[in-house]
Amino acid sequence: MGSPTKAPADSWMGWSNGHWEGETLVVDVTSQNEDTWFDRSGNFHSDALHVVERYTPVVRTLLTYEATIEDPKIFRGPGRSACRCIAVWRRNVRLLEYKCPEFAEELLYGPLRKEV
């Protein structure tokens, strides 16, 4: 959330740099390796993928999420996705870190991959 930094290397989840624009949290994601997919259908991207996510509170329990996806090696122009997320607030709730097992997607879905 400080000054934007460059990724040390490409990775599965990319490199995120965040900043605030008013009440909107903007997360700029780059440096994703080309071995990941957008979904389980196998929709793919290249190493040029650039995602900008915007999280905006609407009311206390509602967020708007917007993502702009650019990949000049795969798509003709930017794509956009948006949804509203309802948050349920409870006392004494803890958010825990999620540890993704390495290569889990490859083990599960690798045999289904289409060669490009």
Protein Blocks (a to p, Z undefined) as FASTA:
>chain_A
ZZcdddfbdcfkopaddddehjaccdddehiafkbcfblnopacdfkbccddddddfblm
bccdddddddfklmmbdcdddddddddddehiacddddddehklmmmmmmmpccZZ
